[in-house]
Amino acid sequence: MNQLWKYYSETNPQALAINQLLVNSGETVVNDHIAFRTINDNRFGIDWIAQPFIDLGYQARGDYSFKQKKLRAKHYEHHEAQAPKIFISELLLQEFSPKLKNTLTQAFETIPKNQLKPAELLTLGRAWNPIQYQNYQTLLQESEYAAWLYCFGICPNHFTVSINHLNKYNQIEKLNQLVKESGFSLNQSGGEIKGTKTDLLQQSSTIAAKRMVSFSDGEQAIPYCYYEFALRHTDENNKLYQGFITQSADKLFESTDRQD
Ligand code: NI
């Protein structure tokens, strides 16, 4: 977990800055969940990403389907309450063009699976080189998620602050205000706050900051990772909800959309 945070925070100055902002105001930051993206090839699908977590005692808990974006996802929980949940999504390759399917399958096949430890795999980033900007643009026409994977490979896509564990910023509106006042933009797709108290989960996220990507035909700034915030509510049995809301997650995926 520390290695994952190290990789993510070092490559995402935006997330580190917001994390520091909270720490400097006396908060202890606990992660609600960490999210990964992959493809549904049987060698590189959700189960493959999940394995290192299963080895640590995580168990599969929820299944989610995103029809329009052609994705499915699962989430995993650990019996230790403070351990972050793991949310893994995968692109349903068979629902896309042969060009998209081949581009991503060939890229993933270059991952040196047998030479790396699980934690190294989860922070591998893009194992394939070179990549072409034209390919990126072609993928983008079919799926933003596919284009993102092509550029960035396997890495934590976002960490999520558990608002339930904050003291001063224990309301999502308050935390959003702090983030915006500090100069960061929030994803407005589907509204700034996704989900309601009745849904038992409210979430917001930053707009992914851009990262320079080296294509064979030059460098381009591409939206990379975002930082997410989640507030969970108790159900009628006074039990804190631990799942995810498909409709909200669908909009949160758009945090890596191009804004221009
Ligand atoms: Ni998330």
Residues whose N, C-alpha, C, O or C-beta is under 5 A from the ligand:
A	BS01	NI	A35 E228
